[in-house]
């Protein structure tokens, strides 16, 4: 049997219409959204899919939809093929998806702590206009050097290292905007603006770690079925203490996604299944020709993944 990893996406720009089809075909998807709705005290599914022109709600709550839909899709795989990955990892909010699907954290408690996490992150920048950009085509060292040069009291931070040539920066709006202009006009990089009202995974959040810790300590953390990679340092987390520490640190430390993928590959794993509403992580893995990566954000893709896993 070949080894494979399951990876869960974080924030992103997703086409989520496929979830309507999944909801019709799979009772477990409807059940998961119903469960989330009962916890949140509003109909999550209707808010995303039945209310027209609900773009503001969609952008503000995409983190919740990412988490809920990732868990729902994983539950399909559990039910249909009894999926048993060798290791799991999650990008940004995807670490919560990994921990819930791995039975480390209860679904209900994860939703509640994710909401608190987002509220604290919004509070951290309530008096600061922030901006988050994806920079494509430039090296980490060049981006880091530029960010340090233009940062003063208003700082710009590297928040995510997706790959050698895809870096996310965040921080004060004017400074991040200036950095984006430099990368675009001087170095001819492609820049993508993310519709985010928070500046996650950077030092703007460090002063709020104690506040978040207060709430995080209240949730139960269990021993999971499989190893999970912590996305802020690309290390395996198994114990309650390690999981707790990782969730605290990931709000203010950069996401080391490139290192996380390398860590998994170093364990002899070259098949990656992205479980969630997008294919961003799958596309990132295309940079490495020695691995195979598959997404589950369409019905045909989901069936393909089931077939691939059953044959491993």
Phi, psi and omega per residue, in radians:
X1 nan 2.313 3.098
X2 -1.437 2.578 3.121
X3 -1.449 2.606 3.069
X4 -2.567 2.766 -3.125
X5 -2.055 2.579 3.000
X6 -1.892 2.260 3.137
X7 -2.148 2.499 -3.058
X8 -2.068 2.330 -3.100
X9 -1.313 2.838 3.049
X10 -1.919 -2.407 3.121
X11 -1.138 2.609 3.098
X12 3.128 -3.113 3.082
X13 -1.809 1.948 -2.986
X14 -2.132 2.526 2.909
X15 -1.613 1.909 -2.965
X16 -1.861 0.191 -3.113
X17 -1.092 -0.453 -3.132
X18 -1.076 -0.413 -3.131
X19 -1.132 -0.457 3.064
X20 -1.080 -0.778 3.127
X21 -1.161 -0.764 3.117
X22 -1.045 -0.681 -3.128
X23 -1.130 -0.633 3.128
X24 -1.260 -0.637 -3.027
X25 -1.484 -0.513 -2.995
X26 -2.191 2.062 3.127
X27 -1.060 -0.597 -3.086
X28 -1.110 -0.502 3.090
X29 -1.219 -0.813 3.098
X30 -1.063 -0.712 -3.133
X31 -1.119 -0.697 -3.137
X32 -1.152 -0.758 3.117
X33 -1.183 -0.617 3.084
X34 -1.136 -0.747 3.119
X35 -1.060 -0.778 3.121
X36 -1.126 -0.696 3.139
X37 -1.105 -0.697 3.109
X38 -1.128 -0.647 3.128
X39 -1.220 -0.718 -3.056
X40 -1.522 -0.202 -3.136
X41 1.139 0.518 2.940
X42 -2.741 2.757 -3.063
X43 -1.367 1.756 -3.085
X44 -1.096 -0.802 -3.081
X45 -1.055 -0.857 3.139
X46 -1.080 -0.676 -3.111
X47 -1.103 -0.600 -3.121
X48 -1.539 -0.607 -2.941
X49 -1.990 -0.314 -3.060
X50 -1.944 -0.345 3.088
X51 -1.521 2.125 -3.090
X52 -1.350 2.592 3.094
X53 0.941 0.697 -3.108
X54 -1.703 0.793 -2.997
X55 -1.169 -0.665 -3.129
X56 -1.087 -0.811 3.100
X57 -1.068 -0.749 -3.102
X58 -1.039 -0.857 -3.090
X59 -1.162 -0.663 -3.109
X60 -1.274 -0.399 -3.035
X61 -2.093 0.262 -3.115
X62 -1.066 -0.493 3.118
X63 -1.085 -0.661 3.108
X64 -1.218 -0.768 -3.139
X65 -1.117 -0.689 3.105
X66 -1.021 -0.829 -3.127
X67 -1.146 -0.877 -3.066
X68 -1.100 -0.789 -3.105
X69 -1.203 -0.602 3.100
X70 -1.099 -0.787 3.111
X71 -1.110 -0.729 -3.135
X72 -1.063 -0.777 -3.129
X73 -1.169 -0.687 3.104
X74 -1.104 -0.649 3.114
X75 -1.141 -0.566 3.036
X76 -1.055 -0.847 -3.110
X77 -1.123 -0.664 3.079
X78 -1.060 -0.758 -3.054
X79 -1.294 -0.714 -3.025
X80 -1.437 -0.655 -3.033
X81 -2.312 0.114 -3.139
X82 0.911 0.990 -3.063
X83 -1.016 2.344 -3.131
X84 -2.385 1.429 -3.131
X85 -1.246 2.781 3.084
X86 -1.447 -0.466 3.137
X87 -2.787 2.685 3.124
X88 -2.189 2.696 3.029
X89 -2.690 2.657 -3.140
X90 -2.367 2.441 3.142
X91 -1.562 2.087 3.133
X92 0.998 -2.072 -3.123
X93 -1.108 -0.320 3.121
X94 -1.104 -0.321 3.084
X95 -1.145 -0.565 3.071
X96 -1.199 -0.677 3.080
X97 -1.044 -0.771 3.141
X98 -1.094 -0.763 -3.089
X99 -1.207 -0.601 3.089
X100 -1.246 -0.798 -3.137
X101 -1.173 -0.412 3.097
X102 -1.556 0.052 3.114
X103 1.211 0.349 3.069
X104 -1.367 -0.570 -3.100
X105 -2.342 2.471 3.089
X106 -1.242 2.543 -3.130
X107 -0.963 -0.803 -3.109
X108 -1.083 -0.800 -3.118
X109 -1.185 -0.603 3.111
X110 -1.107 -0.777 3.119
X111 -1.052 -0.782 -3.121
X112 -1.124 -0.738 -3.118
X113 -1.287 -0.554 3.076
X114 -1.134 -0.703 3.086
X115 -1.108 -0.755 3.109
X116 -1.105 -0.744 3.113
X117 -0.998 -0.807 -3.133
X118 -1.156 -0.680 3.122
X119 -1.100 -0.741 3.121
X120 -1.147 -0.697 3.119
X121 -1.135 -0.651 3.076
X122 -1.174 -0.695 3.123
X123 -1.097 -0.635 -3.099
X124 -1.101 -0.449 -3.092
X125 -2.095 0.378 -3.054
X126 -1.101 -0.459 3.124
X127 -1.884 0.252 -3.105
X128 -2.297 2.253 3.043
X129 -1.438 2.152 -3.046
X130 -2.031 2.848 -3.136
X131 -2.555 2.478 3.102
X132 -2.231 2.225 -3.110
X133 -2.222 2.510 2.969
X134 -1.685 2.237 3.132
X135 -1.902 2.130 -3.082
X136 -1.933 2.318 2.980
X137 1.727 -0.024 -3.133
X138 -2.036 2.702 -3.114
X139 -1.358 2.754 3.107
X140 -1.039 -0.777 -3.085
X141 -1.105 -0.695 3.113
X142 -1.148 -0.775 3.135
X143 -1.129 -0.782 3.134
X144 -1.049 -0.797 -3.128
X145 -1.078 -0.750 -3.139
X146 -1.154 -0.753 3.140
X147 -1.081 -0.701 3.113
X148 -1.160 -0.659 -3.102
X149 -1.169 -0.679 -3.047
X150 -1.664 -0.150 3.132
X151 -1.351 2.357 3.008
X152 -2.268 -2.126 3.018
X153 -1.219 -0.519 3.089
X154 -1.741 1.904 -2.933
X155 -1.798 2.752 2.997
X156 -2.145 2.371 -3.057
X157 -2.140 2.585 2.890
X158 -1.419 2.113 -3.064
X159 -1.880 -0.454 -3.108
X160 -2.512 2.331 2.993
X161 -1.929 1.688 -3.095
X162 -1.349 -0.701 -3.138
X163 -2.824 -3.103 3.129
X164 -1.049 -0.507 -3.040
X165 -2.133 0.332 3.065
X166 -2.443 1.896 -3.071
X167 -2.185 2.469 3.103
X168 -1.889 2.320 3.081
X169 -2.063 2.639 -3.126
X170 -2.645 2.955 3.110
X171 2.437 -2.662 -3.141
X172 -1.039 2.361 -2.998
X173 -0.943 -0.916 -3.022
X174 -1.129 -0.663 -3.126
X175 -1.265 -0.746 3.095
X176 -1.116 -0.709 3.114
X177 -1.068 -0.757 3.117
X178 -1.095 -0.729 3.111
X179 -1.082 -0.739 3.124
X180 -1.066 -0.697 3.110
X181 -1.115 -0.743 3.117
X182 -1.068 -0.829 -3.123
X183 -1.096 -0.623 -3.089
X184 -1.365 -0.843 -3.010
X185 -1.483 -0.632 -3.105
X186 -1.543 -0.664 -3.044
X187 -1.958 0.024 3.047
X188 1.044 0.603 3.093
X189 -1.413 2.703 2.999
X190 -1.539 2.340 -3.097
X191 -2.083 2.306 3.087
X192 -2.125 2.215 3.107
X193 -1.552 2.276 3.089
X194 -1.677 2.345 -3.113
X195 -1.372 1.224 -3.088
X196 -2.084 2.424 3.135
X197 -1.763 0.134 3.100
X198 -2.154 2.892 3.065
X199 -2.123 1.397 -3.025
X200 -1.411 2.832 3.050
X201 1.025 0.739 3.081
X202 -2.612 3.006 -3.012
X203 -1.185 -0.212 3.044
X204 -1.075 -0.363 -3.091
X205 -1.668 -0.177 -2.982
X206 -1.085 -0.634 -3.126
X207 -1.187 -0.157 -3.091
X208 -1.862 0.134 -3.098
X209 -1.173 -0.598 3.133
X210 -1.187 -0.688 3.103
X211 -1.105 -0.757 3.120
X212 -1.188 -0.674 3.135
X213 -1.035 -0.654 3.140
X214 -0.977 -0.770 -3.118
X215 -1.388 -0.664 -3.089
X216 -1.116 -0.592 -3.139
X217 -1.117 -0.311 -3.096
X218 -1.424 -0.286 -3.103
X219 -1.562 2.674 3.114
X220 -1.516 2.374 3.085
X221 -2.091 2.216 -3.059
X222 -1.931 2.887 3.018
X223 -1.304 2.213 -3.069
X224 -1.536 3.139 -3.113
X225 -1.464 -0.588 -3.033
X226 -2.296 2.831 3.038
X227 -1.163 2.598 3.081
X228 -2.198 2.426 3.092
X229 -1.571 2.284 3.041
X230 -1.372 2.242 -3.003
X231 -1.401 -0.123 3.137
X232 -1.608 -0.274 3.112
X233 -2.476 0.071 3.069
X234 1.054 0.570 3.092
X235 -1.926 2.682 3.115
X236 -1.288 2.303 3.077
X237 -2.010 2.231 -3.106
X238 -2.175 -0.767 -3.046
X239 -1.416 2.851 3.089
X240 -1.047 -0.726 -3.133
X241 -1.089 -0.745 -3.136
X242 -1.158 -0.717 3.135
X243 -1.153 -0.804 3.122
X244 -1.028 -0.861 -3.133
X245 -1.056 -0.708 -3.127
X246 -1.122 -0.742 -3.126
X247 -1.187 -0.553 3.065
X248 -1.193 -0.869 -3.023
X249 -1.221 -0.498 -3.068
X250 -1.230 -0.220 3.105
X251 -1.346 -0.395 -3.115
X252 -2.185 -0.069 3.054
X253 -1.826 2.591 -3.094
X254 -1.128 2.619 3.080
X255 -1.382 2.084 3.137
X256 -1.693 1.170 -3.058
X257 -1.221 -0.694 3.129
X258 -1.033 -0.737 3.103
X259 -1.183 -0.615 3.130
X260 -1.085 -0.775 3.128
X261 -1.140 -0.734 3.113
X262 -1.077 -0.680 3.117
X263 -1.069 -0.780 -3.137
X264 -1.121 -0.746 3.124
X265 -1.083 -0.665 -3.130
X266 -1.115 -0.311 3.127
X267 -1.550 0.140 3.102
X268 1.498 0.321 -3.122
X269 -1.847 2.226 -3.123
X270 -2.269 0.229 3.073
X271 -2.104 2.173 -3.099
X272 -2.123 2.300 3.084
X273 -1.987 2.007 3.102
X274 -1.544 2.011 -3.106
X275 -1.854 1.905 -3.113
X276 2.816 -2.957 -2.993
X277 -1.515 0.221 -3.116
X278 -2.554 -3.030 3.067
X279 -2.327 0.440 -3.126
X280 -1.069 -0.808 -3.110
X281 -1.200 -0.626 3.083
X282 -1.092 -0.756 3.125
X283 -1.145 -0.662 3.082
X284 -1.064 -0.668 -3.108
X285 -1.211 -0.266 3.125
X286 -1.151 -0.323 3.101
X287 -1.160 -0.385 3.134
X288 -1.836 1.913 -3.051
X289 -1.304 -0.161 -3.077
X290 -1.618 0.033 3.140
X291 -2.202 2.802 3.082
X292 -2.060 2.345 -3.087
X293 -2.364 2.409 -3.060
X294 -2.331 2.469 3.118
X295 -1.840 2.973 -3.072
X296 -2.239 0.418 -3.016
X297 -1.619 0.292 2.989
X298 -2.538 2.732 -3.086
X299 -1.089 -0.776 -3.139
X300 -1.126 -0.662 3.122
X301 -1.161 -0.678 3.125
X302 -1.104 -0.775 3.108
X303 -1.093 -0.687 3.109
X304 -1.083 -0.763 3.133
X305 -1.081 -0.767 3.093
X306 -1.008 -0.769 -3.116
X307 -1.138 -0.742 -3.124
X308 -1.100 -0.818 -3.095
X309 -1.139 -0.683 3.135
X310 -1.109 -0.471 -3.104
X311 -1.563 -0.170 -3.105
X312 -1.204 nan nan
